[in-house]
């Protein structure tokens, strides 16, 4: 087998795309390419190709993934997308993901639990909305459902707290204020029935206090 051409990767300027017998074979950092004494028209055997794919590129991808994960907890999808954006092939990425999951670096359940907790503190919303956000991050539906089932806060209580916090100083008997409160809760993913029930109860409380 012969290295027929080498091109600088257009998306990843620190990597070279190597073609063997006219077909793309692998991406490799320029430093590793030079250290292996590779060059165009040189012969390359299967053992060297396997070493590059399964050892050099794998270790490099794994190191980059771990650095990415040290910044904050990530989902499997986020790590996969990150490595893909850096030019690693699918097989290499899958191996890295499997190893990092086995080592505990990637844990979708833990991510979902932390996400729901943080969301409830910083930007409370309905369970339905939180589930949609978790799914968009690549969390499997069964994991999202399990985590949210364990979350004790009920939508009605969360919606009620939000209205009191944001509209407590306004007159909730004013039609314009009621409409704003309704739209605010709807934007946070609460159902129409939940919103109406909360606003109705708060209106009754105001009447009782009058």
ChimeraX commands (.cxc) that place a marker at each C-alpha (Angstrom):
marker #1 position 0.00,0.00,0.00 radius 0.5
marker #1 position 1.18,3.50,-0.83 radius 0.5
marker #1 position 0.42,6.96,0.51 radius 0.5
marker #1 position -0.78,8.55,-2.70 radius 0.5
marker #1 position -1.55,12.03,-1.34 radius 0.5
marker #1 position -1.62,14.10,1.81 radius 0.5
marker #1 position -3.79,17.19,2.24 radius 0.5
marker #1 position -4.15,19.67,5.04 radius 0.5
marker #1 position -7.62,19.20,6.48 radius 0.5
marker #1 position -9.79,22.17,5.55 radius 0.5
marker #1 position -11.73,22.25,8.82 radius 0.5
marker #1 position -8.89,21.28,11.14 radius 0.5
marker #1 position -5.70,23.02,10.13 radius 0.5
marker #1 position -3.60,21.07,12.65 radius 0.5
marker #1 position -4.48,17.78,10.95 radius 0.5
marker #1 position -3.49,16.10,7.71 radius 0.5
marker #1 position -5.81,13.91,5.65 radius 0.5
marker #1 position -3.93,10.90,4.36 radius 0.5
marker #1 position -4.98,8.95,1.25 radius 0.5
marker #1 position -3.77,5.42,0.61 radius 0.5
marker #1 position -4.01,3.93,-2.88 radius 0.5
marker #1 position -6.19,6.86,-3.87 radius 0.5
marker #1 position -8.71,6.49,-1.02 radius 0.5
marker #1 position -9.03,8.44,2.23 radius 0.5
marker #1 position -7.51,6.43,5.08 radius 0.5
marker #1 position -7.28,8.64,8.18 radius 0.5
marker #1 position -6.66,12.06,9.67 radius 0.5
marker #1 position -3.51,12.55,11.72 radius 0.5
marker #1 position -1.82,15.47,13.44 radius 0.5
marker #1 position 1.09,16.92,11.52 radius 0.5
marker #1 position 3.41,16.22,14.47 radius 0.5
marker #1 position 2.50,12.53,14.52 radius 0.5
marker #1 position 2.74,12.29,10.75 radius 0.5
marker #1 position 6.29,13.60,10.86 radius 0.5
marker #1 position 7.30,11.51,13.87 radius 0.5
marker #1 position 6.25,8.35,12.03 radius 0.5
marker #1 position 8.38,9.42,9.08 radius 0.5
marker #1 position 5.46,9.29,6.66 radius 0.5
marker #1 position 5.50,11.07,3.32 radius 0.5
marker #1 position 3.83,10.95,-0.07 radius 0.5
marker #1 position 4.69,7.93,-2.22 radius 0.5
marker #1 position 6.03,6.04,0.80 radius 0.5
marker #1 position 4.88,2.51,1.51 radius 0.5
marker #1 position 2.69,1.89,4.55 radius 0.5
marker #1 position 1.56,-1.43,5.98 radius 0.5
marker #1 position -1.64,-2.47,7.71 radius 0.5
marker #1 position 0.10,-2.64,11.07 radius 0.5
marker #1 position 1.06,1.05,10.90 radius 0.5
marker #1 position -2.44,2.03,9.78 radius 0.5
marker #1 position -3.99,0.14,12.69 radius 0.5
marker #1 position -1.51,1.76,15.09 radius 0.5
marker #1 position -2.44,5.22,13.86 radius 0.5
marker #1 position -6.19,4.60,13.99 radius 0.5
marker #1 position -6.40,2.53,17.15 radius 0.5
marker #1 position -3.62,3.97,19.29 radius 0.5
marker #1 position -2.45,7.43,18.24 radius 0.5
marker #1 position -5.81,8.88,17.19 radius 0.5
marker #1 position -7.70,7.08,19.94 radius 0.5
marker #1 position -5.44,8.38,22.72 radius 0.5
marker #1 position -5.50,11.89,21.30 radius 0.5
marker #1 position -9.31,11.88,21.01 radius 0.5
marker #1 position -9.65,10.48,24.51 radius 0.5
marker #1 position -7.39,13.21,25.95 radius 0.5
marker #1 position -9.34,15.93,24.17 radius 0.5
marker #1 position -12.64,14.50,25.38 radius 0.5
marker #1 position -11.43,14.40,28.99 radius 0.5
marker #1 position -10.24,18.02,28.78 radius 0.5
marker #1 position -13.66,18.95,27.39 radius 0.5
marker #1 position -15.36,17.12,30.26 radius 0.5
marker #1 position -13.26,18.80,32.94 radius 0.5
marker #1 position -14.89,22.15,32.12 radius 0.5
marker #1 position -18.33,20.85,33.15 radius 0.5
marker #1 position -20.46,17.72,32.96 radius 0.5
marker #1 position -21.52,16.84,29.40 radius 0.5
marker #1 position -23.92,14.47,27.71 radius 0.5
marker #1 position -22.77,11.64,25.50 radius 0.5
marker #1 position -24.14,13.54,22.49 radius 0.5
marker #1 position -22.18,16.68,23.36 radius 0.5
marker #1 position -18.91,14.74,23.61 radius 0.5
marker #1 position -19.65,12.85,20.41 radius 0.5
marker #1 position -20.43,16.07,18.53 radius 0.5
marker #1 position -17.30,17.74,19.90 radius 0.5
marker #1 position -15.00,14.94,18.72 radius 0.5
marker #1 position -16.77,14.80,15.37 radius 0.5
marker #1 position -16.21,18.54,14.94 radius 0.5
marker #1 position -12.50,17.97,15.58 radius 0.5
marker #1 position -12.21,15.48,12.74 radius 0.5
marker #1 position -12.18,12.09,14.44 radius 0.5
marker #1 position -13.86,9.22,12.63 radius 0.5
marker #1 position -17.00,7.48,13.87 radius 0.5
marker #1 position -15.29,4.30,15.01 radius 0.5
marker #1 position -12.69,6.19,17.04 radius 0.5
marker #1 position -15.36,8.37,18.64 radius 0.5
marker #1 position -17.47,5.36,19.61 radius 0.5
marker #1 position -14.48,3.68,21.27 radius 0.5
marker #1 position -13.69,6.86,23.22 radius 0.5
marker #1 position -17.31,7.24,24.32 radius 0.5
marker #1 position -17.51,3.61,25.48 radius 0.5
marker #1 position -14.32,3.93,27.51 radius 0.5
marker #1 position -15.28,7.24,29.09 radius 0.5
marker #1 position -18.69,5.86,30.05 radius 0.5
marker #1 position -17.00,2.84,31.66 radius 0.5
marker #1 position -14.69,5.20,33.56 radius 0.5
marker #1 position -17.60,7.33,34.76 radius 0.5
marker #1 position -16.64,10.47,32.83 radius 0.5
marker #1 position -19.90,10.33,30.87 radius 0.5
marker #1 position -23.12,9.64,32.77 radius 0.5
marker #1 position -26.37,10.72,31.14 radius 0.5
marker #1 position -28.42,10.02,34.28 radius 0.5
marker #1 position -26.18,12.18,36.44 radius 0.5
marker #1 position -26.25,14.92,33.80 radius 0.5
marker #1 position -30.06,14.85,33.68 radius 0.5
marker #1 position -30.35,15.00,37.48 radius 0.5
marker #1 position -28.01,17.99,37.70 radius 0.5
marker #1 position -29.72,19.71,34.77 radius 0.5
marker #1 position -33.16,19.41,36.35 radius 0.5
marker #1 position -31.85,20.62,39.72 radius 0.5
marker #1 position -30.07,23.62,38.19 radius 0.5
marker #1 position -33.05,24.51,36.00 radius 0.5
marker #1 position -35.39,24.44,38.99 radius 0.5
marker #1 position -33.17,26.95,40.78 radius 0.5
marker #1 position -32.21,29.27,37.94 radius 0.5
marker #1 position -35.13,29.08,35.51 radius 0.5
marker #1 position -38.08,27.01,36.77 radius 0.5
marker #1 position -40.30,25.50,34.09 radius 0.5
marker #1 position -42.72,22.64,33.54 radius 0.5
marker #1 position -41.59,19.03,33.54 radius 0.5
marker #1 position -42.68,18.80,29.92 radius 0.5
marker #1 position -40.40,21.67,28.96 radius 0.5
marker #1 position -37.49,20.21,30.92 radius 0.5
marker #1 position -37.99,16.88,29.17 radius 0.5
marker #1 position -37.86,18.56,25.76 radius 0.5
marker #1 position -34.65,20.33,26.73 radius 0.5
marker #1 position -33.09,17.09,27.97 radius 0.5
marker #1 position -34.03,15.31,24.74 radius 0.5
marker #1 position -32.49,18.14,22.71 radius 0.5
marker #1 position -29.24,17.56,24.61 radius 0.5
marker #1 position -29.24,13.91,23.58 radius 0.5
marker #1 position -30.53,12.41,26.83 radius 0.5
marker #1 position -32.46,9.18,26.05 radius 0.5
marker #1 position -36.20,9.53,26.67 radius 0.5
marker #1 position -36.28,6.74,29.24 radius 0.5
marker #1 position -33.56,8.48,31.28 radius 0.5
marker #1 position -35.38,11.83,31.09 radius 0.5
marker #1 position -38.65,10.21,32.17 radius 0.5
marker #1 position -37.01,8.41,35.09 radius 0.5
marker #1 position -35.26,11.53,36.39 radius 0.5
marker #1 position -38.35,13.71,36.07 radius 0.5
marker #1 position -40.53,11.06,37.73 radius 0.5
marker #1 position -38.24,11.27,40.77 radius 0.5
marker #1 position -38.43,15.07,40.80 radius 0.5
marker #1 position -40.88,15.95,43.56 radius 0.5
marker #1 position -41.86,19.47,42.50 radius 0.5
marker #1 position -45.26,19.44,40.80 radius 0.5
marker #1 position -46.04,21.73,37.86 radius 0.5
marker #1 position -48.89,23.44,39.69 radius 0.5
marker #1 position -46.69,24.37,42.65 radius 0.5
marker #1 position -43.88,25.60,40.40 radius 0.5
marker #1 position -46.28,27.70,38.30 radius 0.5
marker #1 position -47.86,29.19,41.40 radius 0.5
marker #1 position -44.46,30.16,42.81 radius 0.5
marker #1 position -43.45,31.74,39.51 radius 0.5
marker #1 position -46.57,33.88,39.29 radius 0.5
marker #1 position -46.18,35.10,42.86 radius 0.5
marker #1 position -42.53,35.90,42.30 radius 0.5
marker #1 position -42.99,37.76,39.01 radius 0.5
marker #1 position -46.48,39.24,39.34 radius 0.5
marker #1 position -46.97,39.36,43.12 radius 0.5
marker #1 position -46.90,43.14,43.26 radius 0.5
marker #1 position -49.52,43.49,40.51 radius 0.5
marker #1 position -53.29,43.14,40.66 radius 0.5
marker #1 position -54.07,39.68,39.31 radius 0.5
marker #1 position -57.68,40.75,38.81 radius 0.5
marker #1 position -56.50,43.08,36.05 radius 0.5
marker #1 position -57.19,41.37,32.70 radius 0.5
marker #1 position -53.94,42.65,31.15 radius 0.5
marker #1 position -51.86,41.31,34.05 radius 0.5
marker #1 position -53.67,37.97,33.90 radius 0.5
marker #1 position -52.92,37.72,30.19 radius 0.5
marker #1 position -49.23,38.49,30.77 radius 0.5
marker #1 position -49.05,35.90,33.55 radius 0.5
marker #1 position -50.73,33.34,31.31 radius 0.5
marker #1 position -48.29,33.93,28.45 radius 0.5
marker #1 position -45.33,33.85,30.83 radius 0.5
marker #1 position -46.31,30.43,32.19 radius 0.5
marker #1 position -47.16,29.11,28.73 radius 0.5
marker #1 position -43.68,30.13,27.58 radius 0.5
marker #1 position -42.26,28.04,30.45 radius 0.5
marker #1 position -44.13,25.01,29.13 radius 0.5
marker #1 position -47.06,24.75,31.53 radius 0.5
marker #1 position -50.33,23.38,30.20 radius 0.5
marker #1 position -53.37,25.59,29.73 radius 0.5
marker #1 position -55.29,23.65,32.38 radius 0.5
marker #1 position -52.51,24.10,34.94 radius 0.5
marker #1 position -52.20,27.82,34.21 radius 0.5
marker #1 position -55.95,28.42,34.45 radius 0.5
marker #1 position -56.17,26.52,37.73 radius 0.5
marker #1 position -53.29,28.45,39.28 radius 0.5
marker #1 position -54.63,31.84,38.18 radius 0.5
marker #1 position -58.12,30.93,39.36 radius 0.5
marker #1 position -56.84,29.94,42.80 radius 0.5
marker #1 position -54.75,33.08,43.15 radius 0.5
marker #1 position -57.71,35.21,42.13 radius 0.5
marker #1 position -59.85,33.49,44.78 radius 0.5
marker #1 position -57.18,34.17,47.41 radius 0.5
marker #1 position -57.19,37.87,46.52 radius 0.5
marker #1 position -60.97,37.97,46.83 radius 0.5
marker #1 position -60.79,36.30,50.24 radius 0.5
marker #1 position -58.24,38.85,51.42 radius 0.5
marker #1 position -60.32,41.82,50.19 radius 0.5
marker link #1:1,2 radius 0.2
marker link #1:2,3 radius 0.2
marker link #1:3,4 radius 0.2
marker link #1:4,5 radius 0.2
marker link #1:5,6 radius 0.2
marker link #1:6,7 radius 0.2
marker link #1:7,8 radius 0.2
marker link #1:8,9 radius 0.2
marker link #1:9,10 radius 0.2
marker link #1:10,11 radius 0.2
marker link #1:11,12 radius 0.2
marker link #1:12,13 radius 0.2
marker link #1:13,14 radius 0.2
marker link #1:14,15 radius 0.2
marker link #1:15,16 radius 0.2
marker link #1:16,17 radius 0.2
marker link #1:17,18 radius 0.2
marker link #1:18,19 radius 0.2
marker link #1:19,20 radius 0.2
marker link #1:20,21 radius 0.2
marker link #1:21,22 radius 0.2
marker link #1:22,23 radius 0.2
marker link #1:23,24 radius 0.2
marker link #1:24,25 radius 0.2
marker link #1:25,26 radius 0.2
marker link #1:26,27 radius 0.2
marker link #1:27,28 radius 0.2
marker link #1:28,29 radius 0.2
marker link #1:29,30 radius 0.2
marker link #1:30,31 radius 0.2
marker link #1:31,32 radius 0.2
marker link #1:32,33 radius 0.2
marker link #1:33,34 radius 0.2
marker link #1:34,35 radius 0.2
marker link #1:35,36 radius 0.2
marker link #1:36,37 radius 0.2
marker link #1:37,38 radius 0.2
marker link #1:38,39 radius 0.2
marker link #1:39,40 radius 0.2
marker link #1:40,41 radius 0.2
marker link #1:41,42 radius 0.2
marker link #1:42,43 radius 0.2
marker link #1:43,44 radius 0.2
marker link #1:44,45 radius 0.2
marker link #1:45,46 radius 0.2
marker link #1:46,47 radius 0.2
marker link #1:47,48 radius 0.2
marker link #1:48,49 radius 0.2
marker link #1:49,50 radius 0.2
marker link #1:50,51 radius 0.2
marker link #1:51,52 radius 0.2
marker link #1:52,53 radius 0.2
marker link #1:53,54 radius 0.2
marker link #1:54,55 radius 0.2
marker link #1:55,56 radius 0.2
marker link #1:56,57 radius 0.2
marker link #1:57,58 radius 0.2
marker link #1:58,59 radius 0.2
marker link #1:59,60 radius 0.2
marker link #1:60,61 radius 0.2
marker link #1:61,62 radius 0.2
marker link #1:62,63 radius 0.2
marker link #1:63,64 radius 0.2
marker link #1:64,65 radius 0.2
marker link #1:65,66 radius 0.2
marker link #1:66,67 radius 0.2
marker link #1:67,68 radius 0.2
marker link #1:68,69 radius 0.2
marker link #1:69,70 radius 0.2
marker link #1:70,71 radius 0.2
marker link #1:71,72 radius 0.2
marker link #1:72,73 radius 0.2
marker link #1:73,74 radius 0.2
marker link #1:74,75 radius 0.2
marker link #1:75,76 radius 0.2
marker link #1:76,77 radius 0.2
marker link #1:77,78 radius 0.2
marker link #1:78,79 radius 0.2
marker link #1:79,80 radius 0.2
marker link #1:80,81 radius 0.2
marker link #1:81,82 radius 0.2
marker link #1:82,83 radius 0.2
marker link #1:83,84 radius 0.2
marker link #1:84,85 radius 0.2
marker link #1:85,86 radius 0.2
marker link #1:86,87 radius 0.2
marker link #1:87,88 radius 0.2
marker link #1:88,89 radius 0.2
marker link #1:89,90 radius 0.2
marker link #1:90,91 radius 0.2
marker link #1:91,92 radius 0.2
marker link #1:92,93 radius 0.2
marker link #1:93,94 radius 0.2
marker link #1:94,95 radius 0.2
marker link #1:95,96 radius 0.2
marker link #1:96,97 radius 0.2
marker link #1:97,98 radius 0.2
marker link #1:98,99 radius 0.2
marker link #1:99,100 radius 0.2
marker link #1:100,101 radius 0.2
marker link #1:101,102 radius 0.2
marker link #1:102,103 radius 0.2
marker link #1:103,104 radius 0.2
marker link #1:104,105 radius 0.2
marker link #1:105,106 radius 0.2
marker link #1:106,107 radius 0.2
marker link #1:107,108 radius 0.2
marker link #1:108,109 radius 0.2
marker link #1:109,110 radius 0.2
marker link #1:110,111 radius 0.2
marker link #1:111,112 radius 0.2
marker link #1:112,113 radius 0.2
marker link #1:113,114 radius 0.2
marker link #1:114,115 radius 0.2
marker link #1:115,116 radius 0.2
marker link #1:116,117 radius 0.2
marker link #1:117,118 radius 0.2
marker link #1:118,119 radius 0.2
marker link #1:119,120 radius 0.2
marker link #1:120,121 radius 0.2
marker link #1:121,122 radius 0.2
marker link #1:122,123 radius 0.2
marker link #1:123,124 radius 0.2
marker link #1:124,125 radius 0.2
marker link #1:125,126 radius 0.2
marker link #1:126,127 radius 0.2
marker link #1:127,128 radius 0.2
marker link #1:128,129 radius 0.2
marker link #1:129,130 radius 0.2
marker link #1:130,131 radius 0.2
marker link #1:131,132 radius 0.2
marker link #1:132,133 radius 0.2
marker link #1:133,134 radius 0.2
marker link #1:134,135 radius 0.2
marker link #1:135,136 radius 0.2
marker link #1:136,137 radius 0.2
marker link #1:137,138 radius 0.2
marker link #1:138,139 radius 0.2
marker link #1:139,140 radius 0.2
marker link #1:140,141 radius 0.2
marker link #1:141,142 radius 0.2
marker link #1:142,143 radius 0.2
marker link #1:143,144 radius 0.2
marker link #1:144,145 radius 0.2
marker link #1:145,146 radius 0.2
marker link #1:146,147 radius 0.2
marker link #1:147,148 radius 0.2
marker link #1:148,149 radius 0.2
marker link #1:149,150 radius 0.2
marker link #1:150,151 radius 0.2
marker link #1:151,152 radius 0.2
marker link #1:152,153 radius 0.2
marker link #1:153,154 radius 0.2
marker link #1:154,155 radius 0.2
marker link #1:155,156 radius 0.2
marker link #1:156,157 radius 0.2
marker link #1:157,158 radius 0.2
marker link #1:158,159 radius 0.2
marker link #1:159,160 radius 0.2
marker link #1:160,161 radius 0.2
marker link #1:161,162 radius 0.2
marker link #1:162,163 radius 0.2
marker link #1:163,164 radius 0.2
marker link #1:164,165 radius 0.2
marker link #1:165,166 radius 0.2
marker link #1:166,167 radius 0.2
marker link #1:167,168 radius 0.2
marker link #1:168,169 radius 0.2
marker link #1:169,170 radius 0.2
marker link #1:170,171 radius 0.2
marker link #1:171,172 radius 0.2
marker link #1:172,173 radius 0.2
marker link #1:173,174 radius 0.2
marker link #1:174,175 radius 0.2
marker link #1:175,176 radius 0.2
marker link #1:176,177 radius 0.2
marker link #1:177,178 radius 0.2
marker link #1:178,179 radius 0.2
marker link #1:179,180 radius 0.2
marker link #1:180,181 radius 0.2
marker link #1:181,182 radius 0.2
marker link #1:182,183 radius 0.2
marker link #1:183,184 radius 0.2
marker link #1:184,185 radius 0.2
marker link #1:185,186 radius 0.2
marker link #1:186,187 radius 0.2
marker link #1:187,188 radius 0.2
marker link #1:188,189 radius 0.2
marker link #1:189,190 radius 0.2
marker link #1:190,191 radius 0.2
marker link #1:191,192 radius 0.2
marker link #1:192,193 radius 0.2
marker link #1:193,194 radius 0.2
marker link #1:194,195 radius 0.2
marker link #1:195,196 radius 0.2
marker link #1:196,197 radius 0.2
marker link #1:197,198 radius 0.2
marker link #1:198,199 radius 0.2
marker link #1:199,200 radius 0.2
marker link #1:200,201 radius 0.2
marker link #1:201,202 radius 0.2
marker link #1:202,203 radius 0.2
marker link #1:203,204 radius 0.2
marker link #1:204,205 radius 0.2
marker link #1:205,206 radius 0.2
marker link #1:206,207 radius 0.2
marker link #1:207,208 radius 0.2
marker link #1:208,209 radius 0.2
marker link #1:209,210 radius 0.2
view
